[in-house]
Amino acid sequence: MMLTFLSDEWIGALHDAAATDADLAARTREVSLTIEQEVTGAPDGDVRYHLTFERGAVAVTPGPAPEATVRFRQDYATAASIAMGHGSAQRAFMTGRLRVGGDLRVLLDHSEVLAQLDDVFAGVRARTTPPVVTEAAPDAPLAPGEPTG
């Protein structure tokens, strides 16, 4: 079954991938961190979900975080580009397409764990129908066959 980007099923698949990854659990045994993602302008409206790392337990949950350590906010085109592996969060941040709030030091302290999420979520990405984006994020080409507007 293909997943729709930002759907509850997609968020659930992210959760399943993160919650069952033994290496991620081992690497986050000493980590207590919550990252909230807000995506604006999605086809069905703005979407929020959050990742929680709590001493080896990792969860991805729909909705805003009760208390986020770090918050990411980006438009739909930018979020789709990053999630599908076409663009980078770092470049989106540098170009102002990704806004970050909260304790940025924590991101640097845990950059290796956060980089590992790309591998953990690879299976979900492979099962996700490429999002239809009407505006390309400036740092990423459109996926083959993706409409341009």
N, C-alpha and C positions, 0 to 999 in steps of 0.2 A: 504494500500500500504506500503510495506517495503521500508525503506530508506537505501541508500548505504552510509557508513561511509565516511565523508569528501566531499560528492557530494554537488553541489549547493542546491539540494533539502533538504539535511540533514542540511546544514547551515541555510537554510530558515526555517526549522522546529525548530531549536534552537532559531532563531529570534522570531518566532511566540510564542513559549513558554515563552521566557523572556519578550517580549514586552507586553504580555497580563496578566502577573502575578501581581495582585494588591498588594500582600504582598511584593514582590520584589520592586515594584515601591515605596511603602511606606518606605521601609528600605533604599532606595537609594536616598531619597529626598535631602540629603545634600552631595551626592557623585558626584565627577567629576573625572572619571577614564577611561582609555582605556587600554585594555589588548590585545596584539597581540599574536596569536598562530601561530607557524611555525612547520609544520610536514614534515620531510625529508624522502625520500625513499618510499613514497606512491606509490601504483600500477600505478597511472596515473601521477606521478611526485610530486614534492614538492607542498604543499598546505599551504596557509596563509589565515587566517581570523581573525577578531577582534571583541571583545566585548566592547561596549561603554556604560558607565553609566554616564548619564548627568542629574543630579538633578531630578531623578525619572523616566526618560525615559531610557529604556534599549534596546539596539540594538545589533544584531549579524550580521556582514557584511562580505561577501567574500573579499579576497584581503588584502594587507598590510594596516596597519593603517597609516594615514598621520602623526600623532604624537602619539606614544604609551607611556603611563606612565611606563608600564612593558611589557617585551617581554619574551615569553616562546618558547623554541626551543627543540624539541624532535624527535626521530626517529619514524617511523610508528608503530612498535611493542609497544613502550612505550605509544604513543598516544592512540592506540586502547585499550590497557589494562586499561588506566585511564578512557577513555570515556565509556567503557562498564562496569565500576564499579568493575573490577577485581584487579586493582592496585591503588596505591595512588600517587598523585603528590608529596607529601612530601617524600615518600620513593624513588621515581624516582629522585628527586632533590638530596637527600642524597647520592645516588649511582652514580651520575653523568650522568644519562640517560636523565634528564630534566635540560636544562640550562636556567637560568633566568637572564635577564638584565633589567636595569632601576632602578626605585626607589623601592627597596625591602621593605622599611618602609611602603609604601602604602599597600602592601599585608598584613602586620601585622595589620595595622590600620583597614582594612576592611575584616578581616578573617571570621567574622560571615556571612557577605553578600556573600562572595565567597563560603563558605561552603553550603549556601542555594541553590546555583546553582545546586548542585547535585540533590536536590529534584525537582527543577524547570525543569531540563532536564530529569527526570526519564521517562516521557512519550515518549520522543524522543528516549531514549535508548531502551525502550521496542519495538519500531517500527523500530529499526535499525538491518539490517542483520548483524550477527556477522562477523567482518572483518576477512579475511583470512590472517593469519600472519605466515610467514615462519620462523620467529625467535621470540621466546618467550621473553618478557621482564623479567628480572631476578627476579622481585618481585611478579610475578603473574603466576598462573597456566593457561594453555590454557583452553578455554571454552570447554565444552563437545562437541565432534565431530569436533573440530577445528584441521586442519591438522598440523603436526609437521614439515613439510619441505619437 
